[in-house]
């Protein structure tokens, strides 16, 4: 049988995340997404490879962003 927790206050709240721009509002992320969609439009035969490269570019941009 499953044990029930006694009623009471939950543990301490997690710390508030610092204010930072979400990736979708970053101009570089928007440019990478637009370039990926344009490349798919130009060459629809390689959609998998183009999407993979677009995702890698977005991850690198987020990872290497200055100020974090």
mmCIF file as Biopython writes it, N, C-alpha, C and O atoms, coordinates in Angstrom:
data_model
#
loop_
_atom_site.group_PDB
_atom_site.id
_atom_site.type_symbol
_atom_site.label_atom_id
_atom_site.label_alt_id
_atom_site.label_comp_id
_atom_site.label_asym_id
_atom_site.label_entity_id
_atom_site.label_seq_id
_atom_site.pdbx_PDB_ins_code
_atom_site.Cartn_x
_atom_site.Cartn_y
_atom_site.Cartn_z
_atom_site.occupancy
_atom_site.B_iso_or_equiv
_atom_site.auth_seq_id
_atom_site.auth_asym_id
_atom_site.pdbx_PDB_model_num
ATOM 1   N N  . UNK A ? 1  ? 0.837  -1.181 0.000   1.0 0.0 1  A 1 
ATOM 2   C CA . UNK A ? 1  ? 0.000  0.000  0.000   1.0 0.0 1  A 1 
ATOM 3   C C  . UNK A ? 1  ? 0.885  1.249  0.000   1.0 0.0 1  A 1 
ATOM 4   O O  . UNK A ? 1  ? 2.002  1.234  0.517   1.0 0.0 1  A 1 
ATOM 5   N N  . UNK A ? 2  ? 0.377  2.301  -0.575  1.0 0.0 2  A 1 
ATOM 6   C CA . UNK A ? 2  ? 1.160  3.532  -0.634  1.0 0.0 2  A 1 
ATOM 7   C C  . UNK A ? 2  ? 0.999  4.318  0.661   1.0 0.0 2  A 1 
ATOM 8   O O  . UNK A ? 2  ? -0.078 4.354  1.256   1.0 0.0 2  A 1 
ATOM 9   N N  . UNK A ? 3  ? 2.071  4.933  1.076   1.0 0.0 3  A 1 
ATOM 10  C CA . UNK A ? 3  ? 2.040  5.737  2.291   1.0 0.0 3  A 1 
ATOM 11  C C  . UNK A ? 3  ? 1.600  7.146  1.941   1.0 0.0 3  A 1 
ATOM 12  O O  . UNK A ? 3  ? 2.002  7.692  0.913   1.0 0.0 3  A 1 
ATOM 13  N N  . UNK A ? 4  ? 0.780  7.732  2.791   1.0 0.0 4  A 1 
ATOM 14  C CA . UNK A ? 4  ? 0.338  9.100  2.578   1.0 0.0 4  A 1 
ATOM 15  C C  . UNK A ? 4  ? 1.174  10.026 3.448   1.0 0.0 4  A 1 
ATOM 16  O O  . UNK A ? 4  ? 1.498  9.714  4.594   1.0 0.0 4  A 1 
ATOM 17  N N  . UNK A ? 5  ? 1.511  11.166 2.873   1.0 0.0 5  A 1 
ATOM 18  C CA . UNK A ? 5  ? 2.276  12.152 3.630   1.0 0.0 5  A 1 
ATOM 19  C C  . UNK A ? 5  ? 1.350  12.857 4.608   1.0 0.0 5  A 1 
ATOM 20  O O  . UNK A ? 5  ? 0.188  13.109 4.290   1.0 0.0 5  A 1 
ATOM 21  N N  . UNK A ? 6  ? 1.850  13.175 5.789   1.0 0.0 6  A 1 
ATOM 22  C CA . UNK A ? 6  ? 1.004  13.897 6.742   1.0 0.0 6  A 1 
ATOM 23  C C  . UNK A ? 6  ? 0.727  15.311 6.222   1.0 0.0 6  A 1 
ATOM 24  O O  . UNK A ? 6  ? 1.571  15.910 5.556   1.0 0.0 6  A 1 
ATOM 25  N N  . UNK A ? 7  ? -0.460 15.837 6.532   1.0 0.0 7  A 1 
ATOM 26  C CA . UNK A ? 7  ? -0.748 17.202 6.073   1.0 0.0 7  A 1 
ATOM 27  C C  . UNK A ? 7  ? 0.186  18.190 6.757   1.0 0.0 7  A 1 
ATOM 28  O O  . UNK A ? 7  ? 0.560  18.011 7.916   1.0 0.0 7  A 1 
ATOM 29  N N  . UNK A ? 8  ? 0.547  19.205 6.047   1.0 0.0 8  A 1 
ATOM 30  C CA . UNK A ? 8  ? 1.453  20.201 6.601   1.0 0.0 8  A 1 
ATOM 31  C C  . UNK A ? 8  ? 2.006  21.073 5.493   1.0 0.0 8  A 1 
ATOM 32  O O  . UNK A ? 8  ? 1.557  21.012 4.349   1.0 0.0 8  A 1 
ATOM 33  N N  . UNK A ? 9  ? 2.961  21.862 5.841   1.0 0.0 9  A 1 
ATOM 34  C CA . UNK A ? 9  ? 3.554  22.764 4.861   1.0 0.0 9  A 1 
ATOM 35  C C  . UNK A ? 9  ? 4.565  22.007 4.016   1.0 0.0 9  A 1 
ATOM 36  O O  . UNK A ? 9  ? 5.308  21.169 4.527   1.0 0.0 9  A 1 
ATOM 37  N N  . UNK A ? 10 ? 4.593  22.304 2.715   1.0 0.0 10 A 1 
ATOM 38  C CA . UNK A ? 10 ? 5.628  21.685 1.881   1.0 0.0 10 A 1 
ATOM 39  C C  . UNK A ? 10 ? 6.994  22.270 2.221   1.0 0.0 10 A 1 
ATOM 40  O O  . UNK A ? 10 ? 7.093  23.242 2.970   1.0 0.0 10 A 1 
ATOM 41  N N  . UNK A ? 11 ? 8.024  21.684 1.678   1.0 0.0 11 A 1 
ATOM 42  C CA . UNK A ? 11 ? 9.382  22.158 1.933   1.0 0.0 11 A 1 
ATOM 43  C C  . UNK A ? 11 ? 9.585  23.581 1.434   1.0 0.0 11 A 1 
ATOM 44  O O  . UNK A ? 11 ? 8.655  24.198 0.916   1.0 0.0 11 A 1 
ATOM 45  N N  . UNK A ? 12 ? 10.785 24.099 1.587   1.0 0.0 12 A 1 
ATOM 46  C CA . UNK A ? 12 ? 11.045 25.474 1.146   1.0 0.0 12 A 1 
ATOM 47  C C  . UNK A ? 12 ? 10.864 25.603 -0.364  1.0 0.0 12 A 1 
ATOM 48  O O  . UNK A ? 12 ? 11.104 24.661 -1.120  1.0 0.0 12 A 1 
ATOM 49  N N  . UNK A ? 13 ? 10.439 26.780 -0.777  1.0 0.0 13 A 1 
ATOM 50  C CA . UNK A ? 13 ? 10.231 27.044 -2.202  1.0 0.0 13 A 1 
ATOM 51  C C  . UNK A ? 13 ? 11.574 27.141 -2.922  1.0 0.0 13 A 1 
ATOM 52  O O  . UNK A ? 13 ? 12.554 27.590 -2.328  1.0 0.0 13 A 1 
ATOM 53  N N  . UNK A ? 14 ? 11.637 26.733 -4.182  1.0 0.0 14 A 1 
ATOM 54  C CA . UNK A ? 14 ? 12.889 26.862 -4.931  1.0 0.0 14 A 1 
ATOM 55  C C  . UNK A ? 14 ? 13.212 28.332 -5.174  1.0 0.0 14 A 1 
ATOM 56  O O  . UNK A ? 14 ? 12.307 29.167 -5.194  1.0 0.0 14 A 1 
ATOM 57  N N  . UNK A ? 15 ? 14.484 28.657 -5.359  1.0 0.0 15 A 1 
ATOM 58  C CA . UNK A ? 15 ? 14.846 30.060 -5.590  1.0 0.0 15 A 1 
ATOM 59  C C  . UNK A ? 15 ? 14.244 30.565 -6.902  1.0 0.0 15 A 1 
ATOM 60  O O  . UNK A ? 15 ? 14.035 29.802 -7.846  1.0 0.0 15 A 1 
ATOM 61  N N  . UNK A ? 16 ? 13.978 31.849 -6.932  1.0 0.0 16 A 1 
ATOM 62  C CA . UNK A ? 16 ? 13.403 32.473 -8.122  1.0 0.0 16 A 1 
ATOM 63  C C  . UNK A ? 16 ? 14.468 32.548 -9.209  1.0 0.0 16 A 1 
ATOM 64  O O  . UNK A ? 16 ? 15.614 32.913 -8.946  1.0 0.0 16 A 1 
ATOM 65  N N  . UNK A ? 17 ? 14.077 32.197 -10.439 1.0 0.0 17 A 1 
ATOM 66  C CA . UNK A ? 17 ? 15.031 32.250 -11.551 1.0 0.0 17 A 1 
ATOM 67  C C  . UNK A ? 17 ? 15.354 33.702 -11.887 1.0 0.0 17 A 1 
ATOM 68  O O  . UNK A ? 17 ? 14.476 34.562 -11.819 1.0 0.0 17 A 1 
ATOM 69  N N  . UNK A ? 18 ? 16.596 33.984 -12.247 1.0 0.0 18 A 1 
ATOM 70  C CA . UNK A ? 18 ? 16.944 35.360 -12.619 1.0 0.0 18 A 1 
ATOM 71  C C  . UNK A ? 18 ? 16.232 35.750 -13.911 1.0 0.0 18 A 1 
ATOM 72  O O  . UNK A ? 18 ? 15.941 34.908 -14.760 1.0 0.0 18 A 1 
ATOM 73  N N  . UNK A ? 19 ? 15.963 37.039 -14.035 1.0 0.0 19 A 1 
ATOM 74  C CA . UNK A ? 19 ? 15.314 37.531 -15.254 1.0 0.0 19 A 1 
ATOM 75  C C  . UNK A ? 19 ? 16.297 37.454 -16.407 1.0 0.0 19 A 1 
ATOM 76  O O  . UNK A ? 19 ? 17.380 38.037 -16.358 1.0 0.0 19 A 1 
ATOM 77  N N  . UNK A ? 20 ? 15.909 36.728 -17.444 1.0 0.0 20 A 1 
ATOM 78  C CA . UNK A ? 20 ? 16.726 36.675 -18.643 1.0 0.0 20 A 1 
ATOM 79  C C  . UNK A ? 20 ? 15.815 36.477 -19.840 1.0 0.0 20 A 1 
ATOM 80  O O  . UNK A ? 20 ? 14.688 36.001 -19.706 1.0 0.0 20 A 1 
ATOM 81  N N  . UNK A ? 21 ? 16.308 36.841 -20.994 1.0 0.0 21 A 1 
ATOM 82  C CA . UNK A ? 21 ? 15.519 36.775 -22.214 1.0 0.0 21 A 1 
ATOM 83  C C  . UNK A ? 21 ? 15.308 35.329 -22.623 1.0 0.0 21 A 1 
ATOM 84  O O  . UNK A ? 21 ? 16.272 34.566 -22.695 1.0 0.0 21 A 1 
ATOM 85  N N  . UNK A ? 22 ? 14.066 34.931 -22.894 1.0 0.0 22 A 1 
ATOM 86  C CA . UNK A ? 22 ? 13.857 33.573 -23.385 1.0 0.0 22 A 1 
ATOM 87  C C  . UNK A ? 22 ? 14.485 33.397 -24.763 1.0 0.0 22 A 1 
ATOM 88  O O  . UNK A ? 22 ? 14.612 34.372 -25.505 1.0 0.0 22 A 1 
ATOM 89  N N  . UNK A ? 23 ? 14.881 32.178 -25.122 1.0 0.0 23 A 1 
ATOM 90  C CA . UNK A ? 23 ? 15.579 31.980 -26.395 1.0 0.0 23 A 1 
ATOM 91  C C  . UNK A ? 23 ? 14.793 32.443 -27.610 1.0 0.0 23 A 1 
ATOM 92  O O  . UNK A ? 23 ? 15.399 32.883 -28.587 1.0 0.0 23 A 1 
ATOM 93  N N  . UNK A ? 24 ? 13.467 32.361 -27.590 1.0 0.0 24 A 1 
ATOM 94  C CA . UNK A ? 24 ? 12.689 32.713 -28.770 1.0 0.0 24 A 1 
ATOM 95  C C  . UNK A ? 24 ? 12.746 34.207 -29.058 1.0 0.0 24 A 1 
ATOM 96  O O  . UNK A ? 24 ? 12.532 34.613 -30.200 1.0 0.0 24 A 1 
ATOM 97  N N  . UNK A ? 25 ? 13.026 35.030 -28.066 1.0 0.0 25 A 1 
ATOM 98  C CA . UNK A ? 25 ? 13.104 36.470 -28.293 1.0 0.0 25 A 1 
ATOM 99  C C  . UNK A ? 25 ? 14.505 36.932 -28.671 1.0 0.0 25 A 1 
ATOM 100 O O  . UNK A ? 25 ? 14.711 38.105 -28.984 1.0 0.0 25 A 1 
ATOM 101 N N  . UNK A ? 26 ? 15.444 36.036 -28.645 1.0 0.0 26 A 1 
ATOM 102 C CA . UNK A ? 26 ? 16.809 36.378 -29.002 1.0 0.0 26 A 1 
ATOM 103 C C  . UNK A ? 26 ? 16.918 36.488 -30.521 1.0 0.0 26 A 1 
ATOM 104 O O  . UNK A ? 26 ? 16.511 35.562 -31.223 1.0 0.0 26 A 1 
ATOM 105 N N  . UNK A ? 27 ? 17.453 37.588 -31.051 1.0 0.0 27 A 1 
ATOM 106 C CA . UNK A ? 27 ? 17.536 37.743 -32.514 1.0 0.0 27 A 1 
ATOM 107 C C  . UNK A ? 27 ? 18.316 36.631 -33.202 1.0 0.0 27 A 1 
ATOM 108 O O  . UNK A ? 27 ? 17.965 36.233 -34.313 1.0 0.0 27 A 1 
ATOM 109 N N  . UNK A ? 28 ? 19.360 36.124 -32.568 1.0 0.0 28 A 1 
ATOM 110 C CA . UNK A ? 28 ? 20.139 35.052 -33.197 1.0 0.0 28 A 1 
ATOM 111 C C  . UNK A ? 28 ? 19.307 33.779 -33.323 1.0 0.0 28 A 1 
ATOM 112 O O  . UNK A ? 28 ? 19.391 33.083 -34.335 1.0 0.0 28 A 1 
ATOM 113 N N  . UNK A ? 29 ? 18.509 33.472 -32.310 1.0 0.0 29 A 1 
ATOM 114 C CA . UNK A ? 29 ? 17.663 32.277 -32.368 1.0 0.0 29 A 1 
ATOM 115 C C  . UNK A ? 29 ? 16.596 32.416 -33.445 1.0 0.0 29 A 1 
ATOM 116 O O  . UNK A ? 29 ? 16.295 31.455 -34.152 1.0 0.0 29 A 1 
ATOM 117 N N  . UNK A ? 30 ? 16.031 33.598 -33.570 1.0 0.0 30 A 1 
ATOM 118 C CA . UNK A ? 30 ? 15.028 33.830 -34.616 1.0 0.0 30 A 1 
ATOM 119 C C  . UNK A ? 30 ? 15.669 33.695 -35.991 1.0 0.0 30 A 1 
ATOM 120 O O  . UNK A ? 30 ? 15.077 33.102 -36.893 1.0 0.0 30 A 1 
ATOM 121 N N  . UNK A ? 31 ? 16.874 34.238 -36.160 1.0 0.0 31 A 1 
ATOM 122 C CA . UNK A ? 31 ? 17.566 34.131 -37.446 1.0 0.0 31 A 1 
ATOM 123 C C  . UNK A ? 31 ? 17.872 32.671 -37.787 1.0 0.0 31 A 1 
ATOM 124 O O  . UNK A ? 31 ? 17.683 32.253 -38.929 1.0 0.0 31 A 1 
ATOM 125 N N  . UNK A ? 32 ? 18.341 31.897 -36.812 1.0 0.0 32 A 1 
ATOM 126 C CA . UNK A ? 32 ? 18.660 30.486 -37.064 1.0 0.0 32 A 1 
ATOM 127 C C  . UNK A ? 32 ? 17.397 29.723 -37.449 1.0 0.0 32 A 1 
ATOM 128 O O  . UNK A ? 32 ? 17.422 28.909 -38.373 1.0 0.0 32 A 1 
ATOM 129 N N  . UNK A ? 33 ? 16.290 29.980 -36.745 1.0 0.0 33 A 1 
ATOM 130 C CA . UNK A ? 33 ? 15.033 29.302 -37.074 1.0 0.0 33 A 1 
ATOM 131 C C  . UNK A ? 33 ? 14.557 29.684 -38.472 1.0 0.0 33 A 1 
ATOM 132 O O  . UNK A ? 33 ? 14.105 28.824 -39.227 1.0 0.0 33 A 1 
ATOM 133 N N  . UNK A ? 34 ? 14.654 30.965 -38.823 1.0 0.0 34 A 1 
ATOM 134 C CA . UNK A ? 34 ? 14.233 31.402 -40.156 1.0 0.0 34 A 1 
ATOM 135 C C  . UNK A ? 34 ? 15.128 30.808 -41.240 1.0 0.0 34 A 1 
ATOM 136 O O  . UNK A ? 34 ? 14.635 30.387 -42.286 1.0 0.0 34 A 1 
ATOM 137 N N  . UNK A ? 35 ? 16.429 30.770 -41.001 1.0 0.0 35 A 1 
ATOM 138 C CA . UNK A ? 35 ? 17.346 30.189 -41.987 1.0 0.0 35 A 1 
ATOM 139 C C  . UNK A ? 35 ? 17.088 28.696 -42.156 1.0 0.0 35 A 1 
ATOM 140 O O  . UNK A ? 35 ? 17.193 28.170 -43.263 1.0 0.0 35 A 1 
ATOM 141 N N  . UNK A ? 36 ? 16.750 28.012 -41.065 1.0 0.0 36 A 1 
ATOM 142 C CA . UNK A ? 36 ? 16.432 26.582 -41.149 1.0 0.0 36 A 1 
ATOM 143 C C  . UNK A ? 36 ? 15.179 26.352 -41.981 1.0 0.0 36 A 1 
ATOM 144 O O  . UNK A ? 36 ? 15.159 25.476 -42.846 1.0 0.0 36 A 1 
ATOM 145 N N  . UNK A ? 37 ? 14.131 27.135 -41.727 1.0 0.0 37 A 1 
ATOM 146 C CA . UNK A ? 37 ? 12.902 26.992 -42.514 1.0 0.0 37 A 1 
ATOM 147 C C  . UNK A ? 37 ? 13.130 27.339 -43.980 1.0 0.0 37 A 1 
ATOM 148 O O  . UNK A ? 37 ? 12.574 26.685 -44.861 1.0 0.0 37 A 1 
ATOM 149 N N  . UNK A ? 38 ? 13.938 28.355 -44.251 1.0 0.0 38 A 1 
ATOM 150 C CA . UNK A ? 38 ? 14.243 28.721 -45.633 1.0 0.0 38 A 1 
ATOM 151 C C  . UNK A ? 38 ? 15.013 27.601 -46.328 1.0 0.0 38 A 1 
ATOM 152 O O  . UNK A ? 38 ? 14.749 27.297 -47.491 1.0 0.0 38 A 1 
ATOM 153 N N  . UNK A ? 39 ? 15.959 26.988 -45.627 1.0 0.0 39 A 1 
ATOM 154 C CA . UNK A ? 39 ? 16.725 25.888 -46.221 1.0 0.0 39 A 1 
ATOM 155 C C  . UNK A ? 39 ? 15.822 24.693 -46.522 1.0 0.0 39 A 1 
ATOM 156 O O  . UNK A ? 39 ? 16.008 24.015 -47.533 1.0 0.0 39 A 1 
ATOM 157 N N  . UNK A ? 40 ? 14.846 24.433 -45.651 1.0 0.0 40 A 1 
ATOM 158 C CA . UNK A ? 40 ? 13.894 23.348 -45.919 1.0 0.0 40 A 1 
ATOM 159 C C  . UNK A ? 40 ? 13.049 23.684 -47.139 1.0 0.0 40 A 1 
ATOM 160 O O  . UNK A ? 40 ? 12.755 22.806 -47.951 1.0 0.0 40 A 1 
ATOM 161 N N  . UNK A ? 41 ? 12.657 24.945 -47.275 1.0 0.0 41 A 1 
ATOM 162 C CA . UNK A ? 41 ? 11.859 25.369 -48.430 1.0 0.0 41 A 1 
ATOM 163 C C  . UNK A ? 41 ? 12.653 25.214 -49.723 1.0 0.0 41 A 1 
ATOM 164 O O  . UNK A ? 41 ? 12.105 24.790 -50.740 1.0 0.0 41 A 1 
ATOM 165 N N  . UNK A ? 42 ? 13.939 25.553 -49.690 1.0 0.0 42 A 1 
ATOM 166 C CA . UNK A ? 42 ? 14.780 25.466 -50.884 1.0 0.0 42 A 1 
ATOM 167 C C  . UNK A ? 42 ? 15.073 24.009 -51.236 1.0 0.0 42 A 1 
ATOM 168 O O  . UNK A ? 42 ? 15.052 23.644 -52.412 1.0 0.0 42 A 1 
ATOM 169 N N  . UNK A ? 43 ? 15.346 23.174 -50.233 1.0 0.0 43 A 1 
ATOM 170 C CA . UNK A ? 43 ? 15.751 21.792 -50.491 1.0 0.0 43 A 1 
ATOM 171 C C  . UNK A ? 43 ? 14.952 20.839 -49.594 1.0 0.0 43 A 1 
ATOM 172 O O  . UNK A ? 43 ? 15.452 20.425 -48.548 1.0 0.0 43 A 1 
ATOM 173 N N  . UNK A ? 44 ? 13.720 20.484 -49.983 1.0 0.0 44 A 1 
ATOM 174 C CA . UNK A ? 44 ? 12.883 19.638 -49.116 1.0 0.0 44 A 1 
ATOM 175 C C  . UNK A ? 44 ? 13.321 18.176 -49.056 1.0 0.0 44 A 1 
ATOM 176 O O  . UNK A ? 44 ? 12.757 17.409 -48.276 1.0 0.0 44 A 1 
ATOM 177 N N  . UNK A ? 45 ? 14.299 17.769 -49.845 1.0 0.0 45 A 1 
ATOM 178 C CA . UNK A ? 45 ? 14.741 16.375 -49.827 1.0 0.0 45 A 1 
ATOM 179 C C  . UNK A ? 45 ? 15.586 16.057 -48.594 1.0 0.0 45 A 1 
ATOM 180 O O  . UNK A ? 45 ? 15.661 14.899 -48.183 1.0 0.0 45 A 1 
ATOM 181 N N  . UNK A ? 46 ? 16.212 17.052 -48.008 1.0 0.0 46 A 1 
ATOM 182 C CA . UNK A ? 46 ? 17.108 16.833 -46.865 1.0 0.0 46 A 1 
ATOM 183 C C  . UNK A ? 46 ? 16.542 17.444 -45.584 1.0 0.0 46 A 1 
ATOM 184 O O  . UNK A ? 46 ? 17.274 18.074 -44.821 1.0 0.0 46 A 1 
ATOM 185 N N  . UNK A ? 47 ? 15.248 17.260 -45.347 1.0 0.0 47 A 1 
ATOM 186 C CA . UNK A ? 47 ? 14.610 17.886 -44.190 1.0 0.0 47 A 1 
ATOM 187 C C  . UNK A ? 47 ? 15.244 17.414 -42.880 1.0 0.0 47 A 1 
ATOM 188 O O  . UNK A ? 47 ? 15.483 18.223 -41.984 1.0 0.0 47 A 1 
ATOM 189 N N  . UNK A ? 48 ? 15.514 16.122 -42.762 1.0 0.0 48 A 1 
ATOM 190 C CA . UNK A ? 48 ? 16.079 15.599 -41.520 1.0 0.0 48 A 1 
ATOM 191 C C  . UNK A ? 48 ? 17.428 16.203 -41.188 1.0 0.0 48 A 1 
ATOM 192 O O  . UNK A ? 48 ? 17.678 16.602 -40.051 1.0 0.0 48 A 1 
ATOM 193 N N  . UNK A ? 49 ? 18.292 16.268 -42.182 1.0 0.0 49 A 1 
ATOM 194 C CA . UNK A ? 49 ? 19.635 16.832 -41.967 1.0 0.0 49 A 1 
ATOM 195 C C  . UNK A ? 49 ? 19.546 18.318 -41.655 1.0 0.0 49 A 1 
ATOM 196 O O  . UNK A ? 49 ? 20.242 18.811 -40.767 1.0 0.0 49 A 1 
ATOM 197 N N  . UNK A ? 50 ? 18.692 19.036 -42.383 1.0 0.0 50 A 1 
ATOM 198 C CA . UNK A ? 50 ? 18.564 20.481 -42.162 1.0 0.0 50 A 1 
ATOM 199 C C  . UNK A ? 50 ? 18.017 20.759 -40.764 1.0 0.0 50 A 1 
ATOM 200 O O  . UNK A ? 50 ? 18.512 21.648 -40.071 1.0 0.0 50 A 1 
ATOM 201 N N  . UNK A ? 51 ? 17.000 20.007 -40.348 1.0 0.0 51 A 1 
ATOM 202 C CA . UNK A ? 51 ? 16.461 20.200 -38.999 1.0 0.0 51 A 1 
ATOM 203 C C  . UNK A ? 51 ? 17.502 19.879 -37.931 1.0 0.0 51 A 1 
ATOM 204 O O  . UNK A ? 51 ? 17.603 20.584 -36.927 1.0 0.0 51 A 1 
ATOM 205 N N  . UNK A ? 52 ? 18.270 18.819 -38.145 1.0 0.0 52 A 1 
ATOM 206 C CA . UNK A ? 52 ? 19.305 18.456 -37.183 1.0 0.0 52 A 1 
ATOM 207 C C  . UNK A ? 52 ? 20.341 19.583 -37.063 1.0 0.0 52 A 1 
ATOM 208 O O  . UNK A ? 52 ? 20.740 19.948 -35.957 1.0 0.0 52 A 1 
ATOM 209 N N  . UNK A ? 53 ? 20.770 20.125 -38.193 1.0 0.0 53 A 1 
ATOM 210 C CA . UNK A ? 53 ? 21.740 21.220 -38.155 1.0 0.0 53 A 1 
ATOM 211 C C  . UNK A ? 53 ? 21.146 22.470 -37.509 1.0 0.0 53 A 1 
ATOM 212 O O  . UNK A ? 53 ? 21.840 23.181 -36.782 1.0 0.0 53 A 1 
ATOM 213 N N  . UNK A ? 54 ? 19.870 22.742 -37.767 1.0 0.0 54 A 1 
ATOM 214 C CA . UNK A ? 54 ? 19.214 23.887 -37.143 1.0 0.0 54 A 1 
ATOM 215 C C  . UNK A ? 54 ? 19.135 23.746 -35.634 1.0 0.0 54 A 1 
ATOM 216 O O  . UNK A ? 54 ? 19.375 24.707 -34.904 1.0 0.0 54 A 1 
ATOM 217 N N  . UNK A ? 55 ? 18.798 22.551 -35.164 1.0 0.0 55 A 1 
ATOM 218 C CA . UNK A ? 55 ? 18.723 22.318 -33.718 1.0 0.0 55 A 1 
ATOM 219 C C  . UNK A ? 55 ? 20.107 22.436 -33.087 1.0 0.0 55 A 1 
ATOM 220 O O  . UNK A ? 55 ? 20.253 23.019 -32.013 1.0 0.0 55 A 1 
ATOM 221 N N  . UNK A ? 56 ? 21.118 21.887 -33.748 1.0 0.0 56 A 1 
ATOM 222 C CA . UNK A ? 56 ? 22.489 22.003 -33.228 1.0 0.0 56 A 1 
ATOM 223 C C  . UNK A ? 56 ? 22.911 23.464 -33.158 1.0 0.0 56 A 1 
ATOM 224 O O  . UNK A ? 56 ? 23.528 23.886 -32.180 1.0 0.0 56 A 1 
ATOM 225 N N  . UNK A ? 57 ? 22.580 24.244 -34.196 1.0 0.0 57 A 1 
ATOM 226 C CA . UNK A ? 57 ? 22.929 25.668 -34.193 1.0 0.0 57 A 1 
ATOM 227 C C  . UNK A ? 57 ? 22.220 26.400 -33.058 1.0 0.0 57 A 1 
ATOM 228 O O  . UNK A ? 57 ? 22.826 27.243 -32.395 1.0 0.0 57 A 1 
ATOM 229 N N  . UNK A ? 58 ? 20.946 26.090 -32.826 1.0 0.0 58 A 1 
ATOM 230 C CA . UNK A ? 58 ? 20.227 26.731 -31.721 1.0 0.0 58 A 1 
ATOM 231 C C  . UNK A ? 58 ? 20.833 26.359 -30.369 1.0 0.0 58 A 1 
ATOM 232 O O  . UNK A ? 58 ? 20.990 27.215 -29.498 1.0 0.0 58 A 1 
ATOM 233 N N  . UNK A ? 59 ? 21.168 25.092 -30.198 1.0 0.0 59 A 1 
ATOM 234 C CA . UNK A ? 59 ? 21.768 24.669 -28.928 1.0 0.0 59 A 1 
ATOM 235 C C  . UNK A ? 59 ? 23.123 25.332 -28.700 1.0 0.0 59 A 1 
ATOM 236 O O  . UNK A ? 59 ? 23.433 25.746 -27.583 1.0 0.0 59 A 1 
ATOM 237 N N  . UNK A ? 60 ? 23.926 25.433 -29.753 1.0 0.0 60 A 1 
ATOM 238 C CA . UNK A ? 60 ? 25.222 26.106 -29.617 1.0 0.0 60 A 1 
ATOM 239 C C  . UNK A ? 60 ? 25.045 27.585 -29.305 1.0 0.0 60 A 1 
ATOM 240 O O  . UNK A ? 60 ? 25.780 28.140 -28.489 1.0 0.0 60 A 1 
ATOM 241 N N  . UNK A ? 61 ? 24.077 28.222 -29.945 1.0 0.0 61 A 1 
ATOM 242 C CA . UNK A ? 61 ? 23.850 29.643 -29.712 1.0 0.0 61 A 1 
ATOM 243 C C  . UNK A ? 61 ? 23.419 29.884 -28.269 1.0 0.0 61 A 1 
ATOM 244 O O  . UNK A ? 61 ? 23.884 30.823 -27.623 1.0 0.0 61 A 1 
ATOM 245 N N  . UNK A ? 62 ? 22.535 29.038 -27.772 1.0 0.0 62 A 1 
ATOM 246 C CA . UNK A ? 62 ? 22.076 29.193 -26.388 1.0 0.0 62 A 1 
ATOM 247 C C  . UNK A ? 62 ? 23.216 28.905 -25.415 1.0 0.0 62 A 1 
ATOM 248 O O  . UNK A ? 62 ? 23.366 29.597 -24.408 1.0 0.0 62 A 1 
ATOM 249 N N  . UNK A ? 63 ? 24.018 27.887 -25.716 1.0 0.0 63 A 1 
ATOM 250 C CA . UNK A ? 63 ? 25.125 27.494 -24.827 1.0 0.0 63 A 1 
ATOM 251 C C  . UNK A ? 63 ? 26.230 28.552 -24.797 1.0 0.0 63 A 1 
ATOM 252 O O  . UNK A ? 63 ? 26.810 28.819 -23.745 1.0 0.0 63 A 1 
ATOM 253 N N  . UNK A ? 64 ? 26.517 29.150 -25.952 1.0 0.0 64 A 1 
ATOM 254 C CA . UNK A ? 64 ? 27.635 30.089 -26.044 1.0 0.0 64 A 1 
ATOM 255 C C  . UNK A ? 64 ? 27.206 31.546 -25.924 1.0 0.0 64 A 1 
ATOM 256 O O  . UNK A ? 64 ? 28.004 32.447 -26.185 1.0 0.0 64 A 1 
ATOM 257 N N  . UNK A ? 65 ? 25.972 31.786 -25.537 1.0 0.0 65 A 1 
ATOM 258 C CA . UNK A ? 65 ? 25.478 33.159 -25.436 1.0 0.0 65 A 1 
ATOM 259 C C  . UNK A ? 65 ? 26.280 33.930 -24.393 1.0 0.0 65 A 1 
ATOM 260 O O  . UNK A ? 65 ? 26.607 33.403 -23.329 1.0 0.0 65 A 1 
ATOM 261 N N  . UNK A ? 66 ? 26.584 35.155 -24.705 1.0 0.0 66 A 1 
ATOM 262 C CA . UNK A ? 66 ? 27.344 35.990 -23.760 1.0 0.0 66 A 1 
ATOM 263 C C  . UNK A ? 66 ? 26.432 36.472 -22.637 1.0 0.0 66 A 1 
ATOM 264 O O  . UNK A ? 66 ? 25.222 36.608 -22.820 1.0 0.0 66 A 1 
ATOM 265 N N  . UNK A ? 67 ? 27.012 36.723 -21.505 1.0 0.0 67 A 1 
ATOM 266 C CA . UNK A ? 67 ? 26.278 37.302 -20.388 1.0 0.0 67 A 1 
ATOM 267 C C  . UNK A ? 67 ? 25.659 36.298 -19.437 1.0 0.0 67 A 1 
ATOM 268 O O  . UNK A ? 67 ? 25.039 36.694 -18.451 1.0 0.0 67 A 1 
ATOM 269 N N  . UNK A ? 68 ? 25.809 35.012 -19.702 1.0 0.0 68 A 1 
ATOM 270 C CA . UNK A ? 68 ? 25.239 34.014 -18.790 1.0 0.0 68 A 1 
ATOM 271 C C  . UNK A ? 68 ? 26.327 33.367 -17.975 1.0 0.0 68 A 1 
ATOM 272 O O  . UNK A ? 68 ? 26.046 32.500 -17.148 1.0 0.0 68 A 1 
#
